[in-house]
């Protein structure tokens, strides 16, 4: 087959777009090591903004909250999302035919709508004081769909007869799940967990509405910093967060190479 | 994908049915409670009155239901709200168009690269997208700051494009990757030039990718409030900002709910259009 390679202009255009994607972030990283309070010109190398960051108790508390919320929310979302994924793939019958709508709509709609409707619900119906619990519930709600999509994609490629064979051999539904289904979908489940972990730790919009005044997460803290003043400390926390996300992606790619591809 | 009617769906015994409910009930109940109920509550709240101290006025006044179309009338009676909706649509349209123009060459290049190289090129698209949303917006505060472009509509669009670009690149790439190179070769053998081949073959075949990418960019942009707030000026506010204002600052929940319902309606209409238009037509290939 003759494949003439791509023309030069295509390479140039694509490189320009890659530059557009990376340059702004590169500038954030570079200025995080700049020995100046202004993000304007290069003065000299320093790591002091990282020192400032590590001494910033509010920021550390926010980071702790984010981590706690992300772990708990994504564990619960993984369990519920896996159940939803299995149900959508296995039983598209009766009332359950409406399940994909319920599971996928929160993923597809603008985040602000989920945020304000949950705010309304928590305050008006449950009379809940906004805080950790409301944030956890909100994060679980938007993560379930992502886990379910990944798990369903994983199940969709499988031969149903394996499950029938297990049943014919006398396995109970639980044994079938534990010994057959779960090992097969595990890469998808892990990818789903990592995905909802990342979504949770990154979420700003929905958390913004349901957090109330008592509890801050890392994105909320970053937001209030940016709103007030732009300081190199924001660059430092951004750089650290990028490093963290990159390691998580590397980990996910290593743990579940094909699970991740089933993500969209 | 081999679709087989799921085993046991027809001849399900009691155990099978029990399993089905045990598995599907927890996520269903959770989402009914925390997604559907809040959505319906918001719909109801859009017909109610604001309370004296924010929130909602009592539902029953003198034994009568205190519901009305007041907030909808208010919305349609004031040109300013329509203007903000219109502006949001324009910003979303501009963002979608710019994303399309930027994404197409990149997606085309990736789709036409060697198989081994494709994964790396796709990963390079996803990586910056994995950094926190606020960090990506913040980057533009630094980039545009020195040029006096901050707090302008231009800054808002730059931020919107930057944050949503991967949503356009990925579906486009997924579509372009499936094209059969033999079609282009045949066209070339028949004497079609590069532009003609693009216009007559690649572009029409990629319409489903363009539609799904456009929906994935247009819809979130429509509801965005953080980018106008951080990069835009006071006159650049969009529907998202208006909604946020009603819920957090003015505490006029009925108006906020009405605006949210109108946004929902717009989103549903757009999604329906995109799904319909993006359906691959038979016989065009």
Contacts between the chains, C-beta under 8 A, distances in Angstrom:
chain1	res1	chain2	res2	distance
A	1	B	181	7.0
A	2	B	185	7.2
A	3	B	112	7.8
A	3	B	181	6.9
A	6	B	108	7.6
A	6	B	109	5.4
A	6	B	112	5.2
A	6	B	113	7.3
A	7	B	194	7.5
A	10	B	105	5.6
A	10	B	108	6.4
A	10	B	109	5.1
A	10	B	112	7.9
A	11	B	109	6.7
A	13	B	105	3.8
A	13	B	106	7.3
A	13	B	109	7.8
A	14	B	105	5.4
A	14	B	106	4.6
A	14	B	109	4.1
A	14	B	110	7.7
A	17	B	102	5.1
A	17	B	103	7.5
A	17	B	105	6.9
A	17	B	106	4.5
A	17	B	165	7.8
A	18	B	106	7.3
A	18	B	124	6.4
A	20	B	102	7.0
A	20	B	162	7.5
A	20	B	165	7.9
A	21	B	124	7.8
A	21	B	125	7.0
A	21	B	128	4.8
A	21	B	162	7.9
A	21	B	165	6.9
A	22	B	128	6.0
A	23	B	143	7.6
A	24	B	136	7.3
A	24	B	139	3.5
A	24	B	140	6.1
A	24	B	142	7.4
A	24	B	143	5.1
A	24	B	162	6.8
A	25	B	128	5.5
A	25	B	131	6.2
A	25	B	135	7.4
A	25	B	136	7.2
A	25	B	139	5.6
A	27	B	139	6.5
A	27	B	142	5.7
A	27	B	143	6.2
A	28	B	135	6.6
A	28	B	138	6.9
A	28	B	139	4.9
A	28	B	142	6.4
A	31	B	142	6.6
A	39	B	142	4.6
A	39	B	145	6.8
A	40	B	145	7.5
A	40	B	146	6.1
A	79	B	26	8.0
A	80	B	26	5.9
A	80	B	27	4.3
A	80	B	30	5.7
A	81	B	27	7.0
A	83	B	23	5.0
A	83	B	24	6.7
A	83	B	26	5.9
A	83	B	27	5.0
A	84	B	24	7.3
A	84	B	27	3.9
A	84	B	28	7.6
A	84	B	31	8.0
A	86	B	23	5.8
A	87	B	20	7.3
A	87	B	23	5.3
A	87	B	24	3.7
A	87	B	27	7.2
A	87	B	28	7.8
A	89	B	6	8.0
A	90	B	6	5.1
A	90	B	20	7.8
A	91	B	6	6.2
A	91	B	9	6.5
A	91	B	20	5.3
A	91	B	24	6.7
A	92	B	6	7.4
A	93	B	6	7.8
A	93	B	9	5.4
A	96	B	20	7.6
A	96	B	24	5.7
A	96	B	28	8.0
A	99	B	24	6.6
A	99	B	27	7.9
A	99	B	28	6.3
A	102	B	28	6.6
A	102	B	31	4.6
A	102	B	32	7.0
A	102	B	35	6.7
A	102	B	36	6.6
A	103	B	27	7.1
A	103	B	31	6.6
A	105	B	35	7.1
A	106	B	31	7.4
A	106	B	35	5.2
A	108	B	219	7.5
A	108	B	271	7.1
A	109	B	219	7.6
A	109	B	223	8.0
A	109	B	264	7.2
A	109	B	267	6.1
A	110	B	219	6.2
A	110	B	220	5.6
A	110	B	222	6.3
A	110	B	223	2.8
A	110	B	224	7.5
A	110	B	240	7.6
A	110	B	263	6.9
A	110	B	267	6.4
A	111	B	220	7.4
A	111	B	223	6.9
A	112	B	223	4.5
A	112	B	224	7.6
A	112	B	225	6.1
A	112	B	240	5.2
A	112	B	243	6.0
A	112	B	244	7.1
A	112	B	260	7.7
A	112	B	263	7.9
A	113	B	39	7.9
A	113	B	223	6.5
A	113	B	260	5.6
A	113	B	263	6.6
A	113	B	264	6.0
A	113	B	267	7.8
A	114	B	35	7.3
A	114	B	38	7.9
A	116	B	42	7.0
A	116	B	243	6.1
A	116	B	244	7.9
A	116	B	247	5.1
A	116	B	256	6.3
A	116	B	257	7.7
A	116	B	260	5.6
A	117	B	38	3.8
A	117	B	39	5.3
A	117	B	41	6.8
A	117	B	42	4.4
A	117	B	260	7.1
A	118	B	34	6.9
A	118	B	38	5.3
A	119	B	247	6.0
A	120	B	38	6.3
A	120	B	41	5.8
A	120	B	42	5.6
A	120	B	45	6.0
A	120	B	247	7.7
A	120	B	253	6.4
A	120	B	257	7.0
A	121	B	34	7.4
A	121	B	37	6.4
A	121	B	38	3.7
A	121	B	41	5.4
A	123	B	55	7.0
A	124	B	41	6.7
A	124	B	45	7.4
A	124	B	55	7.1
A	124	B	56	6.4
A	124	B	253	8.0
A	125	B	37	7.5
A	125	B	41	6.5
A	137	B	34	5.7
A	138	B	34	7.8
A	140	B	30	7.2
A	140	B	34	7.6
A	141	B	30	7.5
A	141	B	31	7.0
A	141	B	34	4.7
A	141	B	35	5.6
A	144	B	27	6.0
A	144	B	30	7.1
A	144	B	31	6.6
A	148	B	27	7.5
A	156	B	1	5.6
A	157	B	1	6.9
A	159	B	2	7.4
A	160	B	4	5.4
A	160	B	6	6.7
A	160	B	7	5.4
A	163	B	7	6.6
A	164	B	7	5.0
A	167	B	7	7.8
A	167	B	8	7.8
A	172	B	15	7.8
A	173	B	15	6.4
A	173	B	16	7.4
A	173	B	18	8.0
A	173	B	19	4.2
A	198	B	130	7.3
A	202	B	132	5.1
A	202	B	133	6.4
A	204	B	132	7.7
A	204	B	133	5.7
A	204	B	134	5.6
A	204	B	226	6.5
A	205	B	225	7.5
A	205	B	226	6.6
A	208	B	226	7.9
A	209	B	244	7.9
A	209	B	247	6.8
A	209	B	248	7.5
A	219	B	132	6.2
A	219	B	133	7.5
A	219	B	134	5.6
A	222	B	132	7.2
A	222	B	134	5.1
A	222	B	135	7.3
A	222	B	138	7.5
A	223	B	134	5.7
A	223	B	226	7.3
A	226	B	134	6.8
A	226	B	137	7.8
A	226	B	138	5.4
A	226	B	141	6.9
A	226	B	230	6.1
A	227	B	229	7.9
A	227	B	230	7.2
A	230	B	138	7.6
A	230	B	141	5.8
A	230	B	142	7.1
A	230	B	145	7.6
A	234	B	138	6.2
A	235	B	142	7.9
A	238	B	131	7.3
A	238	B	132	7.1
A	238	B	135	4.2
A	238	B	138	6.6
A	241	B	131	6.8
A	241	B	132	5.5
A	241	B	135	6.5
A	242	B	130	8.0
A	242	B	131	4.6
A	242	B	132	7.9
A	242	B	135	7.0
A	245	B	130	4.7
A	245	B	131	6.0
A	245	B	132	7.6
A	246	B	127	7.2
A	246	B	130	7.2
A	249	B	127	7.4
A	249	B	130	5.8
A	264	B	170	6.5
A	264	B	171	8.0
A	264	B	174	7.6
